[in-house]
Amino acid sequence: MQFCQKKTSNTPKPKNTKPEIEQAILTADRFYSQKEFDSAFFYYNKLRSICNPVTDSENYITSLNRMAEIQQDQADYAGSENTIKEILPYLKYVKKQSQIWNTYVILSINYLNTYDYKNAIRYNQKALQLQTEEWRKLAAKNNMAVILMEEGKYNEALQIFLSLTTKKEVLNNNEFQGKALDNIGFCYFKIYHSDKALYYFQKSLEIRKKQNDSFGLGKSYLHFAKFYEESNLLLAKKYMHLSYEKFTLAHTIDERLSSLKLIIKNSSDRELKKYSIVYVNLIDSIFEVKQKAKNQYAKIKYDSTKEKNENLRLKTYKVENEIQIEKQRNRNIFSYIIITLSLSLVTVLYFYLTSKGNKEKIEATYNSETRIAKKLHDELANDIYHTMAFTESKNLSIKENKIQLLNNLEAIYSRTRNISKENNQIITSEDFILNLEEMIEGFNTPVIHIFVNDLETIDWNEIEKNKKMTVYRTVQELLVNMKKHSAATLVTITFKKTDQNIMITYTDNGIGIDLAAIKFQNGLYNIENKILSIKGEITIDSTPEKGFKVFINFPA
């Protein structure tokens, strides 16, 4: 403690970063206003790294909020959530309630788009409790009503929307009023009040036409299309095309896709082929653009963090060297006694851990062999029996029977090869990341899209071999279960390392499961055992038809 105090007293005053902060703010805001979001993200990240989150919480939180908004705009909801969560420990230092409101609303939108409606509602309620302007409170209420609509709770949503239309802040804001009236009409449409639905749709459309709001008009036309889809298909298709045109003018990709889906659903022959091609090309182009943006933003954050950590490491190394020199001058016989005791303890601990490791290795080998045997029995025994019966009962000189026999043998061979591949040796050396990525890539199909975030931000060379094997097998088991049972089309796997732990978040948009009725067996049982074996924790969050989430946390 004396050494530390001595060094602290000689530490020079920190340099004045105010001019650098002000310049970063001006540059970042300029790029943001010009919609050059990649450059804006870079400078907001630079601002984040300069600011002290305690003494300059306003600029620190503003920078992270903007970064999260940019990631959210690219549909990188997991990345946006990770960025915004960096703010939460420092909200207590913020004086402006509006900044806290922005943080909660951004977080709620991420949860809404990842189907976590409970947390989406919770953060809007937290935003509603803040001492902010009235329009912010009304916006939070509107967000809650939108979430209720997504959950299919149209009566509850309707009551909130109707209350909003009596507020002067809404009546004096044509954009807000147009949205509220359109949503009221949609709620009435969903609860089969057609006359009221049509009335509110028309009122909203009148306001949006006066404003010449392309995005708002697109929404109105889309709702008119759905309204007339069953009763007047010709009129509905007119509104579908109007909706698509307006969303195209507004440059809103997701909404254009919604309109195209409706057009394709109600088309046939040449028109169906035409719009299907447009839809596929649009999906391909936005996937490539968003993936590039996602990777770019992740790299900016990673490079910044890496540079900051390197500087801290060098400073720490310098301080440690100075302390070590001071300690060497005062070293005495007591130090050698401590060293001797430590070596003795390490020796005992080494033999204990070696013995324990050998025992665990034997148990793991037995369990693996048992599992492989069971899989061979379950997946191959019946096929082999049926093939034998086929050869005994059929005339193999007939060409069709011979072809059928060859097909059966090929199927058996494929299953055997898959089981072998699933249980082959895992590469845990410097090529671990490539091996893991190759395995994950094997589950990608034209229907299933898998995104991996921040895998390379972790220095896997520092992670124990058995933990890397567990990560590999756990991710593999999750993807196998997904492919067998979930009917998912989108999977996100996010890796994150804290000071002492590694966290893995798995999310898919499949059919989900009922947690109240879940039985931990087979795949899920294997996953739980693997994580517990490395002293980790696993949490599963899922509801039927709402996707499947798994949170894994284990010591690094």
N, C-alpha and C positions, 0 to 999 in steps of 0.2 A: 504493500500500500504506500509506503514511503517513497519507493522508487517511482511509482506511478504519479504520485503527487508532485514529485520533483520535476518529472518530465512535462507534466501538465502546465506547471507554472512557467516553463520556458517555451511553450507552444505559441507560435505567432498568431496574431488575430486573423480570422478568416477574411479573405479578400471580399471586396464589395461586388456582389453579383447583380446589383440592381440594373445597371445599364445593359448587361447581357440579357437579363430577363425581359426588359422592356423591348429590346430589339427582337427577341424571339416571339413575343406576343404580337408585335406589329406584323412581322413576316408571316406567322402562322395564320392570323386573322385575314390577312390580304389573300393568301392562297385559298382559304376556306370560302371567302366571299366570292372568289372567282371560280369556285367549284373544282379547283385543282387539288383533289383530296389526298393524293399520294404525297405531294409536297407539304400540304397542311399537316398531315399526320406526322411527317418527319420532324417538323418544327414544333408541333405540340409535344412530341415525345422528348425533344431536346429541352423544352421548357420544363417538362416534368422532371427531368434529370437534374436541372439546375436548382429548382425550387426546394426549399425546406418545407416538408408537409406540415410541420407544426407551426413555424413562425410565418410562413407564407402560404397558408392553406388555401387562400382564395385562388391564387394563380395555379397552384398544384392541382386543385380539384377541377378548375375550369379546363385545364389541359387534358386531364383524363376523361372528363365528360365528353369533350369534343372528339377525342380518339375513339371512345366507345361508340359515339354516334356514327362516325365514319365506318367503323367495322360493322355496325348494325345495318347501315345502308347497303353494304355488300353482302348481306344475309349471313355474315359470320357471327351468329348469335352467341356461340360458345366463347369465341375470342373477345367479343364485346363484354360478355359477362365477367370474364377473367380480368379485363381491364378495369371495369367499374368497381369490382370488389377490392381493388387496391385502395379505393377511396374510403371505404367504410370505417377503418380504424381511426381516420382523421376527421370524420364529420363533427366530432365534439369540439374541434377547434374553429369551426366555421361560424361566422357571425351572420352571413347572409342566408336567410332561410330559402331564398329562391335557388341557391346552388344545391342545397340538400334536396329540394323539390326536383330539380333536374336529374340528380343522381337516382332518386327513387323511381322516377317515371321511365328513365332509360332502362333500368333494371327490370321494371315491370313489363316493358315491351319485349325484352329478351325472353322472359319467362312465358309471355303470351305466345311467342313464335316457336317456342320449344314445348308447347302444350302443358306447361306447368301452371294451370289456371289458379291454383290455390295461392302460390307465391305471387303471381301477377296481381291478384286482388289485394293481397296483404300489403304490397309496396305502394299501391295506389291509396289504400287506407292510411298508410303512414304519411304519404304526401298530403292527404286531405287534412291531417291533424296539424300541419305546420301553419305558422302565422305568416301567410303569404297573401298576395293580391287575390281578389275574389275570382278573377278569371282563371287563375291557376286551380282554385278549389273546384270550379265548374269543369275544368278540363280533366281533373282527376276523377270526378264523378262520371264524366262522359267515357273515360277509359274503362271504368268499372262496368259500365253498361255494355260496352263493346265486348268485354270479356264474358259477361253473362250471355250475350248473344252467341258467342263462340261455343259456350257450354250448352246451348239450346234452351236457356232459361229466358224465353222471350217475354213472358209476363213481367218478371222482375226487371228486366232491361227496359221494358216499355215505360214503367212507372218513373224510372230515373230520367229517361229522355223527355217525357211529358213535363216533368218538373223543371227541366232545363229551359224549355221554351217560354217559361214565364219570367225568366231573368232578363234584366235590361242589358247585361253584358252579352247575352246571346242574341237578343233582338237587334242590338246595335252592331253586330258583327255578322255580315251576310254569309261568310264562309262557315262560321260555327253554326249559324241558324240553318243553313242548307244541309249540313251534315246531320244535325239533330232531326230535322223533318224527314229526311230520307231514311234514317234509321228507324224512326217511328213507323213510317210506312212499311218497312221491311218486317218489323215485329208484328204489325197487324196482319201482314200477308202470311206470316208463319203460323199465326193462331186463327187463320181462316176468317178474318174480317176484311173481305175484299173491297168493299165500298170505302171504308176508312183508309185502307192501304193505298188505294188509287188516289184518294184525296190528298194525302200527305206526299205521295210521290210527285204529284203534279205541282203542289206548292213548292217543293224543293227544287224541281226542274225550272220553274219560273225564276227563282232567285239565282240559280246557277247560270241560266242563260244571260241574265243581266250582267253577271260578273264575268261572263265568258271564261269560266273556270273549266279548262279541258279535263283535268282529273275528276272534278266534281261531276261534270256532265257524263263522263265515262261511267262513274258509279251509278248515277241515276238511270242511264240507258241500260246498264247491266241488270238493275233491279226490275225495270220495266220488262226486259226480255224474260226474266224468270217468272214475272207475274203473268205474262201472256203465253208462256211456253205450253201450258196444257190446253188453254181455251182458244188461242188464235196463233198458230205456229207461224203463219206468214208474217204477221205483225211482230211477233217475237223475234224472228230472224232479222227483221229490219233493225230492231233495237240492238241485237247482238253485234251487227256490223257497225252501227253508230258507236257503240261502246268501244269496239276494237279501234276505230279511227281516232276517238278522243284519247284513249290511253296511249296510242302511238304518238300523238302530238305532245302528250304530257311526259313522254319518255319514261313510263313506269312499266318495267318488264313483267313483274308478277301479275299485275292487273291485265296486261295484254294476254298473258297466258290463260287467265281466268276466262276472258272473252273467247279466246280461241277454243278452249275446252268446250264451251257451250255451243259454239258454231259447229265443231266437229261432231258433237253428240247429236245434233239435229240436221246433219248433212248426209249425203249419199253420193255414190258414183264419183264423177270428176271433181265436184266441189269438196267432197270428203278427202279425196287424194290431195287436192291443192292445199287445203288448210292443214292437213296432217303433216305435209312436207314443211310448211311454214312453221308449224309448232315444233317439229323435231329440230329444224335448223336454229330456231330461237333458243331452244333448251341447250343445244350444244354450244352456241356462242356465249350465252350468259354464264354457263358453267365454267367455260375456259376463262372468261374475264374475271369472274368472282374468285375463282381458285387462284389466279395470278395475284389479284389484289390481296387475298387472304394471306398468301405466302409472303408477299412483299411487306405487309404490315407486321406479320409475325417476325420477319427477319429484322426489320427496323428496331422492334422492341428487344429482340435477342441481342443484336449487335450493341445496342446501347447498354443493356444490362451487363453484357460481357465486359465491355470497356470499363464500366463503373466498378465491377467486381475486381477487375485486374488492378485498377488504381488503389482500391481498398486493400487488396492483397499486398501490393508493394509497400504501402504505408505501414501496414501491420508488420510486415517483415522487417522494416527498418526499426520500428519501435521494439520489436522482440529482440533484435540484435543488440540494441542499446541496453535493454534490461539484462540481457544475458551477460554482457561485459561487466555490469555492476555486480551481478550475482557471483561471478567468478572470483572477484576480489575478496569476497567474504565467505568463500566456500571452506568448510571444515569437515572433520571426521563424521559428523552427523549425516552429511550428504551421502558419504559412501555407505553408511549403514542403510539409509533409505533405498539406495540403488540395489544393494544386496537383497534386501527384503522384497523389493519390486521384482527383481529377476527370479527369485524363488517363487513368488506368487504367479508370475507369468508362466513359469515352467509347469507348475501344478495345473494352472488353467489350460495350458496347451494340451497336456495329456488328457485332461477331462473332456475338452471339446473334441479332441481327436477320437476318443472312445465313443462319445455321443454321436459324432458325425458318422462313424462307421456303422453304428447301430441303426441310425436313421436311413443310411444308404441301403442297408439290407432290407429294412422294412419297405422302403420305396420301391426297390426292385421287385419284392414279392407282390406288392399292390399292383405294380405296373403289369407284371406277368398275369396276375389274376384278371385284371381289366381287359388285357388283350385276349386272353382265353375266352372270357365271356363274350367279347365282341365278335370273335371268330365264330363262336357257337350261335349267337343270336342272328348274325347277319349272313353267315355262309352255310350253316348246317342245312337249313331248309332248302336253299337253292341247290346245293349239291345232291340232296336226297331226291328232289324233283327231277334233276337232270339224269340221275341214275335210273329213276323210274321211266323217264322218257325214252332212254336208250333201250330199255328192256321191252317197252310196249310198242315202239314204233319201228317201222321198216326204214333203216338208215340208207337203203339204196335209193329211196325216193328223194329227189332233189330238195323238196320243201322241208322234209324232216331233217335232212342233213344241214341245211341252212339254219333251221331253228336250233339245232344242237350247237352249232358254232356260235350263234348269238348268245345262247345260255352260258357257254364256256367263257366268252368274252366278258359277259357281265360279272361272272365270278372272279375272273382275273382282275377286272377294274376295281372291284370291292377289296380284293386282297391287297392290291397296290396302294389304295387309299389308306387302308389300315396301317400298312408298312410306313407310308409317308407320314401319317399322323404321329407315329411312335418313333420316328427316326431321331438321331442325335441332334440336339440343338446346338448351333454355333454360338458360343458365349464370348468369343474373342472380340477383336476390334471390328469384325464384320457383323456383330450382333444386330445393329440397326438395319443393315441391308437385308439380313436374314428375316428379321421381323416384318419389314416392309414387304418383302417378297411373299411371305405367308399371307399377310393381310390382302395384298393385291390379288391373290388367288381366289378370293371370295367376291371380287368385283365382277359384275355381269352387266349386260346391257340394261337390266332392270334394277340391280342393286348397286348403289353408289356409296362408297365408303371413303370418309375423310379422316385423315389423321393429323392432329394438331400438336405442335410443340414437342414431337418425339425427340428431335435433335437438340433441344435445349437442355437435355439431361446428359451429363457425362457418364455414360454407361460403363466406361472402363473402371470407374470407381465403385460400381455396384457389385456385390457378391455374386458369384456364379449361380448359386442356387436360387437367388432372387430373380436373376434374369431368366432362368429357366421357368420359374413360376409365372413371371409376367407373360412370357411367350405362350405357355400352355393355357393360362387363364384367358388371354385374348383369343386364342384359337378356339377354346371351348365356347366362349360367348358367341363367336361368329358361326360356329357349327350349329349352336342352338338357334341363332337368328335364322339361318338358312333353312333349318328343318321346320321350325314352328312359328316364326313371327310374321311371315309375309311382308317384311319390311322392304322399303325401297331406298331408304336413306339412313346411313349409320355414321355417327361421329364418335371418334375416340380421341380424347384429349389427355395429354400427359402434362404434369406440373410437378416441379421439385421445390420444396420449401427448405428451410435450414436443416431440418432433421428428417423429413418424410418425403415420400413420393406418392402423388395422388394420380389415379387414373379414373376418368369419367367416361363411361360408355353410354351412348344414347342411340335408340333407333325409333323409327316411326311406325313400328309394327302393330300387331293387334293387341299387344300388352297381355298382362295376366292379372288375375284377382289375387292380391296379396293375402286376403283373408282365407282363401282356399288353397294357397300354394303348398305343395309338398316338396321339401328339399331332397330331391333324389336325382340320380343319374348326373346330368350336366351341372345343374346348380349345386348339387351336393359336392361334386368334384371341385368346382370353383371355390366354394366356401372352405373346404379342407385345405386346398392349396394356399389360400391367403392366410388362414389361421396358422399354417405350418411355418410361415415366416413372420409370425407375430403381428399380422396385419388385421385390418378391419374391413368388412364389406357390408354395404347397405344397398338394398334393392327398393326402387320406387317405381311402381307401375299400377295402372288401372286398365281394365279391358277397353280396347279400341283407342287408347291414349298413349301408346308407345311404351317403351321399356327403358329404364335407367338403372345403371349400376355404378355405385361410388366405391372405389377401392383406395385404401390408405395403408401404407406400410413403411416401417423405418428404412431410411436410405442406407 
